[in-house]
Amino acid sequence: MKKLQLLGNITPAQFLRDYWQKKPLLIRNAIPGFKPLLKFDKLVEAAARNHVESRLVTMVDGQWDMQHGPLTELPPRTQREWTMLVQGVNLLDERADALLREFRFLPDARLDDLMVSYATDGGGVGPHFDSYDVFLLQAQGKRRWKISAQQDLSLVEGMPLKILSNFTPEEEFVLEPGDMLYLPPHYAHDGIAEGECMTYSIGFRSPSFQELGEAFLQFMADSIDLPGRYADPELQPAKNPAEIPREMLASVTEELNKVRWDEEDVTVFFGEYMSEPKHNVFFTPPAKPLTVGRFMETAVKRGLKLSAKSLMLYRGKHVFINGESFAVSRADKIVLDVLANERRLTGEQLAQASDDVLEALYTWYGDGWVELG
């Protein structure tokens, strides 16, 4: 596996072995000559949209305040100590999507989004920790990071932000454009802008087991089959009418114990769950969709690519896209695995696809899930 400048000239395998979820890594010049992908005005436009998740964090007279978007008014850029955070920028700009994909040495099921943080001088969101891994790439200006492996993660009560009550920095770095800092989950950190600055955060998905458990039971509710109805032909007269009979509970327990699941059930659930688009993601179908024939002709000439908003995963015979699952034949899986991994198909690859795959691709094109190359 080749060494990546993005990781400080170590291989992904070395990074995962020595740093991932273990300790921080500072990478100077991870992306040489890096410049912001979106200008400030474009970022402001995005933060004002309904379907874009954004926040404004200000510090006035020592008091923190946080406002959720859409952000229609911002403080002047000359005012110190404010931060605008815009999530999911990879869904708004092709170059931002391409930057996020640079981190695909990690599974797509783990990769979340690219967040842009713009701050005026002294701006930040206070000392805090994240529950997931994060890469912090400096895009413009300078930001001073103070970090700590402290175990005390208690928070200040009654705050609009999750701010650590006892932050004790152990290390300090100033990041300039192109520099990047990796932090494992629960690693305390505080980033303060030195002058106007922009930082790009590459975040990862880390669902809680509670969240997964609740969603899995909901998923299983659609597939369990428990025929019959409670009956008690041997019922005895009740001594204490309000007491639930032991036999009644035993009968119900026996029936509920028949609910079973196996790895295949978990695979289908997890693939659908992890590929489900976020609540604020909307697909845009083509304004004038081509007919099936024209679509096939054009696709074979120009190829196809997944929409930046689409997430496609697979495991075994199962293929998952945007919360839906399909069990596919071995031959079809070859083509669909390429689409999932490469996020595109060439005309030559499409020429090998079966009618079933082509039919699915045409449906996905109509839904805005795939686009002509």
Secondary structure as GFF3:
##gff-version 3
##sequence-region A 1 373
A	DSSP	three_ten_helix	5	7	.	.	.	ID=ss1
A	DSSP	alpha_helix	12	18	.	.	.	ID=ss2
A	DSSP	beta_strand	25	27	.	.	.	ID=ss3
A	DSSP	alpha_helix	40	47	.	.	.	ID=ss4
A	DSSP	beta_strand	54	60	.	.	.	ID=ss5
A	DSSP	beta_strand	63	68	.	.	.	ID=ss6
A	DSSP	beta_strand	82	86	.	.	.	ID=ss7
A	DSSP	three_ten_helix	89	91	.	.	.	ID=ss8
A	DSSP	alpha_helix	94	101	.	.	.	ID=ss9
A	DSSP	beta_strand	111	119	.	.	.	ID=ss10
A	DSSP	beta_strand	134	148	.	.	.	ID=ss11
A	DSSP	beta_strand	171	175	.	.	.	ID=ss12
A	DSSP	beta_strand	180	183	.	.	.	ID=ss13
A	DSSP	beta_strand	188	204	.	.	.	ID=ss14
A	DSSP	alpha_helix	209	221	.	.	.	ID=ss15
A	DSSP	alpha_helix	246	256	.	.	.	ID=ss16
A	DSSP	alpha_helix	263	275	.	.	.	ID=ss17
A	DSSP	alpha_helix	292	302	.	.	.	ID=ss18
A	DSSP	beta_strand	304	306	.	.	.	ID=ss19
A	DSSP	beta_strand	312	315	.	.	.	ID=ss20
A	DSSP	beta_strand	318	321	.	.	.	ID=ss21
A	DSSP	beta_strand	324	327	.	.	.	ID=ss22
A	DSSP	alpha_helix	330	342	.	.	.	ID=ss23
A	DSSP	beta_strand	344	345	.	.	.	ID=ss24
A	DSSP	alpha_helix	347	351	.	.	.	ID=ss25
A	DSSP	alpha_helix	355	367	.	.	.	ID=ss26
A	DSSP	beta_strand	370	372	.	.	.	ID=ss27
###
